[in-house]
């Protein structure tokens, strides 16, 4: 893997492209982006320094083997090199990407959330996810919409390699989004600084996350949050207006207690072909909770 060396002054002078809770994306000005871990990487200041150091060591180890996945897909943002200041590894280099996070793609461009557009985006995303699963990579944090980058032609890139799960490799994930999805799937808490191998290596979570995010963007109903988690799935789908038998069967298996859940597949397009969206009566304008209505 390539190695790139910068001085701290060079790092500090770079423009910040994006800043999250535990990292920053910098424009190196040489055709590369640099992702660096901040002081708060993998948690807040209450985490012992020894644990933070261990977690950073695990992330650096995963970056060092990224070359093995470099040809996996051009739609997965794989690190292209390691970044050093002196002898200290501080992050990785990335290929600059075009597009907007799924959470802002429609809002920032004043688009209407059309089901055909959503279906195409999620079909494209699921194709990438399927390919990655075959190579033993899972994306447990797809519920964080900013990790799905969408271009004007609805092509998709999946970001946040340091959160990816590679089978048999220790890799912690810190995400407030994962907890809700795991609660719905297994009624167990998985939001922690877990260091167990395969703690989050669960393809079912990716399948569930994509389906739940599709429903969230279409209807503004987050099925992983209260009070919806208290509903039976048939009651929830009835409330949202989904009545097609083929789609209902796909949903029922995704929610069932089975080891190998199906991909949502062509059900995204089937929903777009059969339904339009309509705001539910009695909901406030700012909530904009919608339901599916037959065309």
C-alpha positions as a printed Julia matrix, in Angstrom:
295×3 Matrix{Float64}:
   0.0     0.0     0.0
   1.18    3.53   -0.78
   2.45    5.67    2.06
   2.23    9.46    2.13
   4.12   11.72    4.53
   3.08   15.22    5.51
   4.14   17.71    8.13
   1.64   18.81   10.76
   1.69   22.32    9.29
   0.7    20.88    5.9
  -2.17   18.94    7.47
  -3.41   22.02    9.37
  -3.35   24.16    6.21
  -5.59   21.77    4.2
  -9.23   22.66    3.5
 -11.8    20.62    5.44
 -14.22   18.86    3.06
 -16.25   17.12    5.76
 -16.07   16.81    9.53
 -17.78   14.12   11.59
 -17.7    13.1    15.23
 -14.47   11.14   15.01
 -12.8    12.13   11.74
 -12.16   14.85    9.2
 -11.88   14.67    5.41
  -9.24   17.06    4.09
  -8.41   18.15    0.53
  -4.68   17.54    0.11
  -4.63   19.67   -3.04
  -2.79   16.98   -5.0
  -5.79   15.04   -6.28
  -6.25   13.16   -3.03
  -8.5    13.46   -0.04
  -7.15   12.57    3.39
  -9.23   11.09    6.19
  -7.71   11.68    9.61
  -8.89   10.54   13.01
  -9.56   13.36   15.43
  -8.84   13.47   19.15
 -12.38   12.24   19.78
 -11.98    9.24   17.51
 -14.01    6.27   18.72
 -15.72    8.05   21.52
 -15.64   10.95   23.91
 -13.05   12.12   26.37
 -14.28    9.66   29.02
 -12.79    6.7    27.14
  -9.45    5.58   28.61
  -6.49    6.5    26.43
  -5.4     2.86   26.33
  -8.73    1.83   24.77
  -8.67    4.71   22.29
  -5.15    3.73   21.25
  -6.21    0.12   20.78
  -9.17    1.13   18.62
  -7.0     3.4    16.48
  -4.53    0.54   16.1
  -7.34   -1.7    14.81
  -8.39    0.97   12.3
  -4.82    1.38   11.06
  -4.55   -2.4    10.65
  -7.69   -2.42    8.51
  -6.38    0.45    6.4
  -3.14   -1.44    5.82
  -4.99   -4.36    4.18
  -7.31   -2.18    2.08
  -5.34   -2.97   -1.09
  -6.87   -6.47   -0.98
 -10.26   -4.9    -1.72
  -9.13   -2.15   -4.09
 -10.66   -3.9    -7.12
 -13.85   -4.93   -5.35
 -15.98   -2.13   -6.79
 -15.43    1.4    -8.02
 -18.53    2.25   -5.98
 -16.92    1.44   -2.63
 -14.63    4.09   -1.2
 -11.53    2.03   -0.42
  -8.41    3.79    1.0
  -5.59    4.21   -1.52
  -2.77    4.72    0.98
  -1.72    5.4     4.55
  -0.96    8.92    5.81
   1.84    9.7     8.25
   3.08   12.68   10.18
   6.58   11.65   11.12
   6.34    8.02   12.23
   2.71    8.3    13.34
  -0.08    6.96   11.16
  -2.94    9.46   11.31
  -5.32    8.2     8.63
  -5.63    7.3     4.97
  -5.91    8.75    1.47
  -9.15    8.52   -0.48
 -10.24    9.16   -4.06
 -12.31   12.39   -4.34
 -15.96   11.53   -4.99
 -18.79   13.49   -6.52
 -22.3    13.53   -5.13
 -24.28   14.23   -1.99
 -25.12   12.13    1.02
 -28.46   10.39    0.72
 -29.71   12.46    3.67
 -29.3    15.71    1.69
 -29.59   14.55   -1.93
 -33.26   15.41   -2.31
 -33.54   18.3     0.15
 -30.57   20.32   -1.08
 -31.62   20.1    -4.7
 -35.28   20.81   -3.96
 -36.29   17.51   -5.51
 -39.49   15.73   -4.7
 -38.94   12.3    -3.17
 -40.29   10.26   -6.07
 -40.62    6.52   -5.62
 -39.02    5.82   -9.0
 -35.92    7.79   -8.02
 -35.74    6.15   -4.6
 -36.18    2.68   -6.08
 -33.33    3.24   -8.54
 -31.0     4.54   -5.81
 -31.71    1.62   -3.51
 -31.45   -0.97   -6.3
 -28.03    0.46   -7.19
 -26.98    0.43   -3.53
 -28.11   -3.15   -3.0
 -26.09   -4.33   -6.02
 -22.94   -2.92   -4.37
 -23.87   -4.5    -1.05
 -24.43   -7.92   -2.64
 -21.03   -7.83   -4.3
 -19.35   -6.84   -1.04
 -21.09   -9.61    0.9
 -19.6   -12.15   -1.5
 -16.17  -10.75   -0.58
 -16.9   -10.96    3.18
 -17.48   -7.21    3.71
 -20.51   -5.91    5.6
 -21.59   -2.26    5.93
 -23.24   -2.15    9.36
 -23.69    1.63    9.3
 -25.83    2.02    6.17
 -28.52    3.46    8.42
 -26.33    6.57    8.57
 -27.54    8.08    5.31
 -24.47   10.27    4.81
 -22.47    7.06    4.2
 -24.4     6.57    0.93
 -23.2     9.1    -1.65
 -25.53    9.73   -4.61
 -24.58   11.41   -7.9
 -26.89   13.26  -10.32
 -27.4    10.11  -12.4
 -28.36    8.17   -9.22
 -25.11    6.22   -9.17
 -24.06    5.33   -5.62
 -20.8     5.17   -3.67
 -20.62    3.68   -0.18
 -18.32    5.55    2.18
 -16.72    5.08    5.63
 -14.29    2.2     5.14
 -13.13    2.36    8.74
 -16.65    1.33    9.73
 -16.81   -1.6     7.31
 -16.75   -5.09    8.79
 -14.35   -7.61    7.29
 -14.93  -11.18    8.32
 -12.53  -12.46   11.03
 -10.98   -9.02   11.53
 -11.56   -7.12   14.76
 -13.25   -3.86   13.87
 -15.29   -1.72   16.27
 -18.18    0.39   15.0
 -19.4     3.44   16.83
 -22.83    4.46   15.58
 -26.04    5.62   17.18
 -27.89    4.32   14.09
 -26.94    0.66   14.49
 -28.63    0.27   17.85
 -32.17    0.76   16.61
 -31.85   -1.67   13.71
 -30.35   -4.37   15.92
 -33.04   -3.8    18.52
 -35.68   -4.45   15.91
 -33.93   -7.53   14.58
 -32.97   -9.26   17.81
 -34.01   -7.14   20.8
 -30.37   -6.95   21.83
 -28.09   -3.98   22.39
 -25.14   -3.83   20.02
 -24.17   -0.2    20.44
 -20.9    -0.58   22.33
 -17.15   -0.47   21.99
 -17.14   -4.15   21.16
 -13.8    -5.66   20.2
 -15.08   -9.15   19.5
 -14.39  -10.62   16.1
 -17.44  -10.46   13.83
 -19.37   -8.48   16.43
 -21.09   -6.58   13.64
 -20.39   -8.92   10.74
 -24.04   -9.57    9.94
 -25.27   -9.29    6.34
 -28.83   -9.31    7.67
 -28.25   -5.88    9.16
 -27.38   -4.44    5.74
 -30.5    -5.93    4.17
 -32.69   -4.63    6.96
 -31.02   -1.2     7.03
 -31.56   -0.6     3.31
 -35.2    -1.59    3.46
 -35.86    0.52    6.56
 -34.07    3.54    5.03
 -36.17    3.22    1.88
 -39.33    3.34    3.99
 -37.98    6.26    6.03
 -37.24    8.41    2.96
 -40.53    7.48    1.3
 -42.89    7.84    4.29
 -40.86    9.6     7.02
 -41.61    6.63    9.3
 -38.56    5.21   11.05
 -39.57    1.64   11.81
 -36.59    1.16   14.14
 -37.8     3.86   16.54
 -40.56    4.02   19.1
 -43.53    3.82   18.85
 -43.29    1.84   15.61
 -41.16   -0.94   17.13
 -44.17   -1.86   19.26
 -46.29   -2.57   16.19
 -46.58   -5.98   14.58
 -45.19   -5.9    11.08
 -48.58   -6.59    9.49
 -50.09   -3.67   11.41
 -47.21   -1.4    10.43
 -47.46   -2.24    6.74
 -51.23   -1.87    6.83
 -50.81    1.6     8.33
 -48.42    2.49    5.48
 -50.88    1.17    2.9
 -48.81   -1.71    1.47
 -51.2    -4.43    0.33
 -49.44   -6.22   -2.55
 -48.99   -9.91   -1.66
 -45.58  -10.27   -3.3
 -44.18   -7.23   -1.49
 -45.8    -8.26    1.8
 -44.16  -11.68    1.56
 -40.73  -10.08    1.08
 -41.3    -7.84    4.09
 -42.49  -10.72    6.27
 -39.32  -12.73    5.59
 -37.09   -9.73    6.23
 -38.74   -9.26    9.61
 -38.87  -12.96   10.46
 -36.4   -14.66   12.8
 -34.38  -16.38   10.08
 -30.61  -16.63    9.67
 -30.39  -15.68    6.01
 -32.76  -12.87    5.21
 -33.47  -12.12    1.53
 -32.36   -9.04   -0.35
 -35.21   -6.68   -1.16
 -34.3    -6.94   -4.85
 -36.93   -5.98   -7.39
 -39.43   -5.19   -4.62
 -38.12   -1.6    -4.7
 -39.2    -1.2    -8.32
 -42.44   -3.07   -7.72
 -43.4    -0.57   -5.02
 -42.63    2.32   -7.38
 -44.66    0.71  -10.17
 -47.71    0.03   -8.0
 -47.9     2.97   -5.61
 -47.84    6.72   -5.24
 -47.3     8.62   -1.99
 -49.95   10.56   -0.11
 -49.64   12.46    3.18
 -51.49   10.72    5.98
 -54.51   12.67    7.26
 -54.09   14.19   10.68
 -50.3    14.53   10.54
 -48.66   17.91   10.95
 -47.21   19.63    7.9
 -43.66   19.53    9.26
 -43.89   15.79    9.93
 -45.03   14.99    6.38
 -45.78   11.36    7.25
 -46.97    9.63    4.09
 -48.55    6.35    3.09
 -48.56    4.32   -0.11
 -51.69    4.51   -2.29
 -52.42    2.36   -5.31
 -52.02    4.04   -8.68
